[in-house]
């Protein structure tokens, strides 16, 4: 029973973090603010949740409890999913290393293009580097010159959540208590 519970909770958490990622993605273009901070907040929340999903899918801690299979294998997540490949997990985890590598590969940099929203070509300048740029017309984040197709990640996350939900329908053994919200009393100082 202990192994089954560990696997089930791993699959449940995978579905939960997929749902969080889907919510964050839905808010990226929804801020209505001329300040790009909101868009980048939700972009990084989305990518962070995708990273957590990648870690759960490939967990070597959970696999021994699932007969040696990863959650990705249990859910039959396509092999070419960027999330399954685990590369999305590197985005936030080793940002410092990517920053140094990106600047070293770029050569001479005189201008930093950071937190811009719009057509990338409109911002491109000689001797510049994109730290963060988001093009909402194609849903692509450029971070340290690496392009990340957020729409593709969203499709993958939605597919993984559907697979996790289907797996839980046929395999869940733990009692499920619906999520609820308890409103805390006023916080001191607010």
Number of C-alpha atoms within 10 A of each C-alpha: 7 8 14 15 15 17 23 22 16 21 28 18 17 27 22 17 23 26 17 18 27 20 14 22 23 15 16 22 17 11 14 11 10 9 12 16 14 17 25 20 13 21 22 19 18 26 22 21 24 29 24 20 31 26 19 23 27 19 16 14 12 22 22 14 16 18 11 13 18 22 27 26 16 18 19 12 18 15 11 8 18 18 26 25 15 19 12 23 21 13 19 13 12 10 13 11 10 17 14 11 12 18 15 11 8 13 11 12 12 10 12 13 15 15 17 20 20 13 15 16 8 7 13 12 13 9 12 16 23 22 18 19 25 27 16 16 10 12 16 19 23 20 21 21 16 15 13 18 15 19 14 15 21 20 13 20 26 17 15 27 24 15 19 26 19 13 16 17 10 8 12 18 12 12 6 7 6 5 5 6 5 5 6 6 6 7 6 5 4 4
